[in-house]
Amino acid sequence: MELGLSLASASPPAGGLAPPPPLAPPGKEQQVAGVGILLQISMLVLSFVLGHVLRRHRFYYLPEASASLLIGLVVGGLANISNTETNTRTWFNFHEEFFFLFLLPPIIFQSGFSLSPKPFFANFGAIVTFAILGTLIASVVTGVLVYLGGLTFLMYKLPLVECLMFGALISATDPVTVLSIFQELGSDVNLYALVFGESVLNDAMAISLYRTMSSVRSHAAVGENFFMMILQFLETFVGSMSSGVGVGFISALLFKYAGLDVDNLQNLECCLFVLFPYFSYMLAEGLGLSGIVSILFTGMVMKHYTYSNLSDNSQRFVSAFFHLLSSLAETFVFIYMGFDIAMEEHSWSHVGFIFFSIIFIVVARAVNVFSCAYLVNMSRPEHRRIPLKHQKALWFSGLRGAMAFALALQSVHELPEGHGKTIFTTTTAIVVLTVLLIGGSTGTMLEALDVVGDENPSIETYEDNNGFMPPTYEEGTSSGGGLRMKLKQFHKSTTSFTALDKNYLTPFFTSQTDDDDDDDFS
């Protein structure tokens, strides 16, 4: 009887799943954990050192993000073919909960916290257009093309809702490589603001779209719930944004009136400042909203209002702390992702799905960028329009990264086995292709387009107008009709908001003087 039980436990259960690994003795388990953590730290050290060497020698064919992913892929591949213990390997499984709760929040908060106000608000209308309307266009175009590809037997056929889920997750861009090269080579400040601003808001938009489509799939057909889908998306996005802005304003008032900016309370001041972003994130998640959207806007509000209420020493500390935390998390994400890609089981039976999906996302990205740029240019005067070479750089900078990978891994649990595995494998191939190949050719592309080393004279006009650039439209140019006038009115509303912020919000939420306010925008 004992033999029968042992044989039953040794054989894999129905469905081909391997049995759970036997529990190790307490001492052995601690040793395995130590080995796993040591390996992770070693890869982090190697990645930072290699990144520094590559930057020092201006070797742009292997950017830091690509090097980190490559290190994870190599170590994961070696661990996969070796006799590495199962318990050690479980320390490197990519858990989307760990990614979304611990690694992503500091990266997103730092993105909002480090936004330069002047170029960001000068291009706010364009950034919102690319990030929200553009991501929606890219998601729908990708999803519809993949669905049509399935109907015409070009590729593996998926239901329409699942195609739209794939379109949403694969539209999340991660231009870490492009931005790092922008910083190294120097670039037009408006182009940098567009790429950076779009990527920050794009992640939040992609998550909201993915969750909305996932919710629609789990309830009923798309046609019956189209308006409910739009309503749910708006509820999630606007609710999350309101939650994040609200937490940011509360933190600003607390630090303004609590009197914490004295020497013996700096510890308390820094601790409270560090806790507020996570409070914002968890509040939104607890309310069923998007923590990513919430913490992004919390970062923007806290930098603009709360930060100026801190003492000088605390300002230096929190800036360095969040930059450090974000750098560690970002590098670890690429290592973590590379290791898991090498360790996961993939479904390579639908190569056509991968090939045509790559073509479709390139087409969708082009439709996104060039159509949104056309709308933005309709509302801008001649000297402020986005030139064609910047549009091409925006199109090229749409790399796919950790966000798309995490959502694809999540889809494995939400979709039928064959569908989820196909989407995950396709996303993995796209991430590796874009990060390694496109990321490595970014420097050459930027130099070929002649968008590095630029200085934009329009930013000077922006600086001379107290933090915002009023539109300078000529009367009598009526081409474009009503749409053009509406776009102009939207551009003017951005200017009105900046004036409202300068005259009312900043004095109410901060204790800084007018001189400090001007310095803060510089």
C-alpha positions as CSV (number, residue, x, y, z in Angstrom):
1,M,0.0,0.0,0.0
2,E,2.8,2.4,0.9
3,L,4.5,1.5,-2.4
4,G,1.3,2.3,-4.4
5,L,1.0,5.6,-2.7
6,S,4.6,6.6,-3.4
7,L,4.2,5.6,-7.0
8,A,1.0,7.6,-7.3
9,S,2.7,10.7,-5.8
10,A,5.7,10.2,-8.1
11,S,3.6,10.2,-11.3
12,P,2.4,13.5,-12.7
13,P,-1.3,14.3,-12.3
14,A,-3.7,14.5,-15.2
15,G,-3.1,17.3,-17.6
16,G,0.7,16.8,-17.7
17,L,1.4,19.2,-14.8
18,A,4.5,18.3,-12.8
19,P,3.9,17.6,-9.1
20,P,4.9,20.3,-6.6
21,P,8.5,20.0,-5.4
22,P,9.0,18.2,-2.1
23,L,9.4,20.5,0.9
24,A,13.0,21.0,1.9
25,P,14.2,20.8,5.5
26,P,14.2,24.3,7.2
27,G,18.0,24.6,7.1
28,K,18.1,23.6,3.4
29,E,15.3,25.9,2.5
30,Q,17.1,28.9,4.0
31,Q,20.3,27.9,2.1
32,V,18.4,27.7,-1.2
33,A,16.9,31.1,-0.6
34,G,20.3,32.5,0.1
35,V,21.7,31.1,-3.1
36,G,18.8,32.5,-5.1
37,I,19.1,36.0,-3.6
38,L,22.9,35.9,-4.1
39,L,22.5,35.1,-7.8
40,Q,20.0,37.9,-8.2
41,I,22.3,40.4,-6.5
42,S,25.3,39.1,-8.6
43,M,23.3,39.7,-11.8
44,L,22.3,43.2,-10.7
45,V,26.0,44.1,-9.9
46,L,27.1,42.7,-13.3
47,S,24.3,44.6,-15.1
48,F,25.2,47.9,-13.5
49,V,28.9,47.5,-14.1
50,L,28.4,46.4,-17.7
51,G,26.0,49.3,-18.3
52,H,28.6,51.7,-17.0
53,V,31.3,50.3,-19.2
54,L,29.0,50.4,-22.3
55,R,28.1,54.1,-21.5
56,R,31.7,55.1,-20.9
57,H,32.8,53.7,-24.2
58,R,29.7,55.1,-26.0
59,F,28.7,51.6,-27.3
60,Y,25.1,52.2,-28.2
61,Y,24.6,48.9,-30.0
62,L,23.9,47.2,-26.6
63,P,22.0,49.6,-24.3
64,E,21.8,49.0,-20.6
65,A,18.3,47.6,-20.7
66,S,19.3,45.2,-23.5
67,A,22.3,44.1,-21.6
68,S,20.2,43.4,-18.4
69,L,17.7,41.4,-20.5
70,L,20.6,39.5,-22.2
71,I,22.2,38.7,-18.8
72,G,18.8,37.3,-17.6
73,L,18.4,35.2,-20.8
74,V,21.9,33.7,-20.6
75,V,21.8,32.9,-16.9
76,G,18.2,31.5,-17.3
77,G,19.2,29.4,-20.2
78,L,22.2,28.0,-18.3
79,A,20.0,27.2,-15.3
80,N,17.4,25.5,-17.6
81,I,19.9,23.1,-19.1
82,S,21.8,22.5,-15.9
83,N,20.8,20.4,-12.9
84,T,19.8,23.5,-10.9
85,E,17.5,22.6,-8.0
86,T,13.8,23.3,-8.6
87,N,13.6,25.2,-5.3
88,T,16.4,27.6,-6.4
89,R,14.7,28.2,-9.8
90,T,11.4,29.1,-8.1
91,W,13.1,32.2,-6.8
92,F,13.3,33.5,-10.4
93,N,9.7,32.8,-11.5
94,F,8.2,36.0,-12.8
95,H,5.2,36.6,-10.6
96,E,3.0,39.4,-12.0
97,E,1.7,40.2,-8.5
98,F,5.3,40.9,-7.4
99,F,5.9,43.0,-10.5
100,F,2.7,45.1,-10.1
101,L,2.9,45.5,-6.3
102,F,6.6,46.0,-5.7
103,L,8.7,46.6,-8.9
104,L,6.4,48.8,-11.0
105,P,5.2,51.4,-8.4
106,P,8.6,53.0,-7.8
107,I,9.3,53.1,-11.6
108,I,6.0,54.8,-12.4
109,F,6.2,57.2,-9.4
110,Q,9.7,58.2,-10.4
111,S,8.4,58.8,-14.0
112,G,5.8,61.2,-12.7
113,F,8.0,62.7,-10.1
114,S,10.9,63.4,-12.5
115,L,8.8,65.0,-15.3
116,S,10.3,68.5,-16.2
117,P,7.3,70.8,-15.8
118,K,8.2,73.3,-18.6
119,P,8.5,70.9,-21.6
120,F,5.8,68.6,-20.3
121,F,3.2,71.3,-19.9
122,A,4.3,73.0,-23.2
123,N,3.4,69.7,-24.9
124,F,0.7,68.5,-22.6
125,G,-2.0,68.5,-25.3
126,A,0.2,66.4,-27.6
127,I,1.2,64.0,-24.9
128,V,-2.4,63.4,-23.9
129,T,-3.3,62.9,-27.5
130,F,-0.5,60.3,-28.2
131,A,-0.9,58.5,-24.8
132,I,-4.7,58.2,-24.7
133,L,-6.1,58.5,-28.2
134,G,-3.0,57.0,-29.8
135,T,-2.9,54.0,-27.4
136,L,-6.6,53.4,-28.1
137,I,-6.0,53.6,-31.9
138,A,-3.0,51.2,-31.7
139,S,-4.9,48.7,-29.5
140,V,-8.0,48.7,-31.8
141,V,-6.0,48.5,-35.0
142,T,-3.8,45.7,-33.7
143,G,-6.7,43.7,-32.3
144,V,-8.8,44.1,-35.5
145,L,-5.9,43.2,-37.8
146,V,-5.1,40.1,-35.7
147,Y,-8.8,39.1,-35.8
148,L,-9.0,39.6,-39.5
149,G,-5.7,37.6,-39.9
150,G,-7.4,34.7,-38.1
151,L,-10.5,35.0,-40.3
152,T,-8.4,34.8,-43.5
153,F,-6.4,31.9,-42.1
154,L,-3.1,33.9,-42.1
155,M,-2.6,33.1,-38.5
156,Y,-4.1,31.3,-35.4
157,K,-7.7,32.4,-34.9
158,L,-8.7,34.1,-31.7
159,P,-12.1,35.5,-30.6
160,L,-12.5,39.3,-31.1
161,V,-12.4,40.2,-27.4
162,E,-9.2,38.2,-26.9
163,C,-7.6,39.9,-30.0
164,L,-8.5,43.3,-28.4
165,M,-7.0,42.2,-25.1
166,F,-3.8,41.3,-27.0
167,G,-3.9,44.7,-28.8
168,A,-4.2,46.5,-25.5
169,L,-1.3,44.7,-23.8
170,I,1.0,44.9,-26.7
171,S,0.4,48.6,-27.1
172,A,2.2,49.3,-23.8
173,T,5.5,50.9,-24.8
174,D,8.8,50.9,-22.8
175,P,11.2,53.4,-24.4
176,V,13.9,53.1,-21.6
177,T,16.6,52.4,-24.2
178,V,15.6,55.4,-26.4
179,L,15.4,57.8,-23.5
180,S,18.8,56.8,-22.1
181,I,20.4,57.4,-25.5
182,F,18.5,60.7,-25.8
183,Q,20.2,61.7,-22.5
184,E,23.6,60.5,-23.7
185,L,23.6,62.2,-27.1
186,G,21.4,65.2,-26.3
187,S,18.1,65.7,-28.1
188,D,15.3,68.2,-28.8
189,V,13.6,68.9,-25.4
190,N,10.1,68.7,-27.0
191,L,10.9,65.3,-28.6
192,Y,12.2,64.0,-25.3
193,A,9.1,65.3,-23.5
194,L,6.8,63.7,-26.1
195,V,8.5,60.3,-25.9
196,F,8.8,60.3,-22.1
197,G,5.3,61.7,-21.5
198,E,3.6,59.3,-23.9
199,S,5.4,56.3,-22.3
200,V,4.4,57.3,-18.8
201,L,0.7,57.8,-19.6
202,N,0.7,55.0,-22.1
203,D,1.3,52.3,-19.5
204,A,-1.6,53.4,-17.4
205,M,-3.8,53.6,-20.5
206,A,-2.8,50.1,-21.7
207,I,-3.5,48.6,-18.3
208,S,-7.0,50.2,-18.1
209,L,-7.8,49.0,-21.6
210,Y,-6.6,45.5,-20.9
211,R,-8.6,45.2,-17.7
212,T,-11.7,46.7,-19.3
213,M,-11.5,44.1,-22.2
214,S,-10.9,41.3,-19.7
215,S,-13.9,42.3,-17.7
216,V,-16.1,42.5,-20.9
217,R,-14.9,39.0,-21.9
218,S,-15.8,37.5,-18.5
219,H,-19.3,38.9,-18.6
220,A,-20.9,39.0,-22.1
221,A,-20.4,39.8,-25.8
222,V,-18.8,43.0,-26.9
223,G,-21.7,44.3,-29.0
224,E,-24.1,44.2,-26.0
225,N,-21.7,46.0,-23.7
226,F,-20.0,48.5,-25.9
227,F,-21.2,51.5,-24.0
228,M,-20.7,49.8,-20.7
229,M,-17.1,49.1,-21.7
230,I,-16.5,52.7,-22.5
231,L,-18.2,53.8,-19.3
232,Q,-16.1,51.3,-17.2
233,F,-12.9,52.4,-18.8
234,L,-13.7,56.1,-18.1
235,E,-14.7,55.2,-14.6
236,T,-11.4,53.4,-14.0
237,F,-9.2,56.0,-15.5
238,V,-10.8,59.1,-14.2
239,G,-11.4,57.5,-10.7
240,S,-7.7,56.4,-10.5
241,M,-6.5,59.8,-11.7
242,S,-8.8,61.6,-9.1
243,S,-7.6,59.3,-6.4
244,G,-3.9,60.0,-7.2
245,V,-4.4,63.7,-7.4
246,G,-6.4,63.8,-4.2
247,V,-3.7,61.9,-2.3
248,G,-1.0,64.3,-3.7
249,F,-3.0,67.4,-2.6
250,I,-3.5,65.9,0.9
251,S,0.2,65.3,1.2
252,A,0.9,68.9,0.1
253,L,-1.4,70.3,2.7
254,L,0.0,68.0,5.4
255,F,3.6,69.1,4.8
256,K,2.6,72.7,4.4
257,Y,0.8,73.0,7.8
258,A,2.3,70.2,10.0
259,G,5.7,72.1,10.5
260,L,7.9,69.1,9.7
261,D,10.6,71.0,7.9
262,V,12.9,71.4,11.0
263,D,16.2,69.6,11.7
264,N,15.0,67.2,14.3
265,L,12.0,66.0,12.3
266,Q,13.7,65.3,9.0
267,N,13.4,61.5,9.5
268,L,9.7,61.8,10.0
269,E,9.4,64.1,7.1
270,C,11.2,61.7,4.7
271,C,9.3,58.6,6.0
272,L,5.9,60.2,5.5
273,F,6.9,61.4,2.0
274,V,8.0,57.9,1.0
275,L,4.8,56.3,2.3
276,F,2.4,58.5,0.4
277,P,3.0,57.0,-3.0
278,Y,2.3,53.5,-1.8
279,F,-0.7,54.7,0.1
280,S,-2.0,56.2,-3.2
281,Y,-1.3,52.9,-5.1
282,M,-2.9,50.6,-2.5
283,L,-5.9,52.9,-2.1
284,A,-6.7,52.7,-5.8
285,E,-6.2,49.0,-5.9
286,G,-8.4,48.5,-2.9
287,L,-11.2,50.6,-4.6
288,G,-10.9,48.4,-7.7
289,L,-9.2,51.1,-9.7
290,S,-5.8,51.3,-11.3
291,G,-2.9,51.8,-8.9
292,I,-0.6,52.6,-11.8
293,V,-2.7,55.6,-12.9
294,S,-3.1,56.7,-9.3
295,I,0.6,56.6,-8.4
296,L,1.6,58.3,-11.6
297,F,-0.6,61.4,-10.9
298,T,0.4,61.3,-7.2
299,G,4.1,61.6,-8.4
300,M,3.3,64.6,-10.6
301,V,1.3,66.4,-7.9
302,M,3.8,65.6,-5.1
303,K,6.7,66.9,-7.2
304,H,4.9,70.1,-8.2
305,Y,3.3,70.9,-4.8
306,T,4.5,68.7,-1.9
307,Y,8.2,68.7,-2.8
308,S,8.5,72.5,-2.3
309,N,7.1,72.2,1.2
310,L,10.0,69.9,2.3
311,S,13.3,71.1,3.9
312,D,16.3,71.3,1.7
313,N,17.9,68.2,3.1
314,S,14.7,66.2,2.7
315,Q,14.4,67.4,-0.9
316,R,17.8,66.1,-1.7
317,F,17.1,62.8,0.1
318,V,13.8,61.9,-1.5
319,S,15.1,62.8,-5.0
320,A,18.1,60.5,-4.6
321,F,16.0,57.8,-2.9
322,F,13.3,57.5,-5.5
323,H,15.9,57.7,-8.3
324,L,17.9,54.9,-6.7
325,L,14.8,52.8,-6.1
326,S,13.6,53.3,-9.6
327,S,17.0,52.4,-11.1
328,L,17.2,49.2,-9.1
329,A,13.7,48.2,-9.9
330,E,14.1,48.9,-13.6
331,T,17.3,46.9,-14.0
332,F,15.9,44.1,-11.9
333,V,12.8,43.9,-14.1
334,F,14.8,43.3,-17.3
335,I,17.0,40.7,-15.6
336,Y,13.9,39.1,-14.0
337,M,12.1,39.1,-17.3
338,G,15.1,37.6,-19.2
339,F,15.5,34.8,-16.7
340,D,11.8,34.0,-16.8
341,I,11.7,34.0,-20.6
342,A,14.4,31.4,-20.7
343,M,12.7,29.3,-18.0
344,E,9.1,29.4,-19.1
345,E,7.4,26.9,-21.4
346,H,6.5,28.5,-24.7
347,S,4.1,27.6,-27.5
348,W,6.1,27.9,-30.8
349,S,3.5,26.0,-32.9
350,H,2.0,29.2,-34.3
351,V,4.9,30.9,-35.9
352,G,2.6,32.6,-38.3
353,F,0.8,34.3,-35.5
354,I,4.1,35.7,-34.2
355,F,5.3,36.9,-37.7
356,F,2.1,38.6,-38.6
357,S,1.6,40.1,-35.1
358,I,5.0,41.9,-35.5
359,I,3.9,43.3,-38.8
360,F,0.6,44.4,-37.4
361,I,2.0,46.2,-34.4
362,V,4.4,48.1,-36.7
363,V,1.5,49.2,-38.8
364,A,-0.7,50.1,-35.8
365,R,2.2,52.1,-34.3
366,A,2.5,54.1,-37.5
367,V,-1.3,54.7,-37.7
368,N,-1.1,55.8,-34.0
369,V,1.8,58.2,-34.4
370,F,1.1,59.8,-37.8
371,S,-2.6,60.3,-37.3
372,C,-2.2,61.8,-33.8
373,A,0.7,64.0,-35.0
374,Y,-1.6,65.3,-37.8
375,L,-4.3,66.2,-35.2
376,V,-1.8,67.9,-33.0
377,N,-0.3,69.9,-35.9
378,M,-3.7,71.1,-36.9
379,S,-3.9,73.0,-33.5
380,R,-0.4,74.4,-33.5
381,P,1.2,77.4,-35.2
382,E,3.8,76.7,-37.9
383,H,6.8,77.0,-35.6
384,R,5.4,74.6,-33.0
385,R,4.4,71.8,-35.3
386,I,5.9,68.3,-34.8
387,P,8.4,67.8,-37.7
388,L,8.3,64.6,-39.8
389,K,11.7,63.4,-38.4
390,H,10.4,63.7,-34.8
391,Q,7.3,61.7,-35.9
392,K,9.5,58.9,-37.3
393,A,11.6,58.9,-34.0
394,L,8.3,58.6,-32.1
395,W,7.3,55.7,-34.3
396,F,10.6,53.9,-33.9
397,S,10.7,54.4,-30.1
398,G,7.7,52.2,-29.4
399,L,9.6,49.4,-27.9
400,R,7.7,46.7,-25.9
401,G,9.0,45.8,-22.4
402,A,8.1,44.6,-19.0
403,M,4.5,45.9,-18.9
404,A,3.5,44.0,-22.0
405,F,5.3,40.9,-20.7
406,A,3.5,41.1,-17.3
407,L,0.1,41.5,-18.9
408,A,0.8,38.7,-21.3
409,L,1.7,36.4,-18.4
410,Q,-1.5,37.5,-16.7
411,S,-3.4,36.5,-19.8
412,V,-2.1,32.9,-19.5
413,H,-4.2,32.5,-16.3
414,E,-7.3,34.4,-17.7
415,L,-7.6,32.8,-21.2
416,P,-8.0,29.2,-22.4
417,E,-4.7,27.4,-22.3
418,G,-3.9,27.4,-26.0
419,H,-4.9,31.1,-26.5
420,G,-3.0,32.4,-23.4
421,K,0.1,30.5,-24.3
422,T,0.1,31.8,-27.9
423,I,-0.3,35.4,-26.7
424,F,2.4,35.0,-24.1
425,T,4.9,33.4,-26.6
426,T,4.2,36.1,-29.2
427,T,4.6,38.9,-26.6
428,T,7.9,37.3,-25.5
429,A,9.2,37.2,-29.0
430,I,8.2,40.8,-29.6
431,V,9.8,42.0,-26.4
432,V,13.1,40.3,-27.1
433,L,13.1,41.4,-30.7
434,T,12.4,45.1,-29.9
435,V,14.6,45.4,-26.9
436,L,17.6,43.7,-28.4
437,L,17.5,44.5,-32.1
438,I,15.6,47.7,-32.3
439,G,17.1,49.0,-29.0
440,G,20.5,48.3,-30.3
441,S,19.9,50.2,-33.5
442,T,18.4,53.2,-31.8
443,G,21.6,55.3,-31.7
444,T,22.1,54.8,-35.5
445,M,18.5,55.6,-36.2
446,L,18.5,58.8,-34.2
447,E,21.7,60.0,-35.9
448,A,20.2,59.1,-39.3
449,L,17.1,61.2,-38.6
450,D,19.3,64.0,-37.3
451,V,17.3,64.4,-34.0
452,V,20.2,64.2,-31.6
453,G,22.2,67.2,-30.5
454,D,19.3,69.5,-31.3
455,E,18.4,72.6,-29.4
456,N,14.9,73.9,-29.9
457,P,14.5,77.7,-29.9
458,S,10.8,77.5,-29.1
459,I,11.6,76.5,-25.5
460,E,13.0,79.9,-25.0
461,T,9.7,81.5,-25.8
462,Y,8.1,79.1,-23.4
463,E,10.5,80.1,-20.6
464,D,9.8,83.8,-21.2
465,N,6.0,83.3,-20.6
466,N,6.1,82.2,-16.9
467,G,5.9,78.5,-17.5
468,F,3.4,78.3,-20.4
469,M,3.3,79.0,-24.1
470,P,0.2,80.8,-25.3
471,P,-0.9,79.8,-28.8
472,T,-0.1,82.4,-31.6
473,Y,-2.7,81.6,-34.2
474,E,-3.4,83.9,-37.2
475,E,-7.0,84.9,-37.8
476,G,-8.4,84.2,-41.2
477,T,-6.8,80.7,-41.6
478,S,-10.1,78.8,-41.7
479,S,-8.9,75.6,-43.4
480,G,-9.8,72.7,-41.3
481,G,-13.0,74.3,-40.1
482,G,-14.7,73.4,-36.9
483,L,-12.2,70.6,-35.9
484,R,-9.3,72.9,-36.2
485,M,-11.0,75.5,-34.0
486,K,-11.9,72.9,-31.4
487,L,-8.3,71.8,-31.2
488,K,-7.2,75.4,-30.8
489,Q,-9.6,75.8,-28.0
490,F,-8.2,72.7,-26.3
491,H,-4.7,74.1,-26.6
492,K,-5.9,77.4,-25.1
493,S,-7.5,75.5,-22.2
494,T,-4.0,74.1,-21.3
495,T,-2.7,77.6,-21.1
496,S,-5.7,78.6,-18.9
497,F,-5.0,75.7,-16.5
498,T,-1.4,76.8,-16.2
499,A,-2.5,80.3,-15.3
500,L,-5.0,78.8,-12.7
501,D,-2.2,76.7,-11.2
502,K,0.2,79.7,-10.9
503,N,-2.4,82.1,-9.5
504,Y,-4.4,79.9,-7.2
505,L,-3.3,76.2,-6.8
506,T,0.4,76.8,-6.1
507,P,-0.2,79.6,-3.5
508,F,-2.9,77.4,-1.7
509,F,-0.9,74.1,-1.6
510,T,2.6,75.4,-1.1
511,S,4.4,77.9,1.1
512,Q,6.8,79.1,-1.6
513,T,7.0,82.7,-2.8
514,D,6.6,83.9,-6.4
515,D,10.4,83.7,-6.9
516,D,10.5,80.1,-5.7
517,D,7.6,79.3,-8.0
518,D,9.5,80.6,-11.0
519,D,12.6,78.6,-10.0
520,D,10.5,75.5,-9.6
521,F,9.4,75.6,-13.2
522,S,13.0,76.1,-14.5
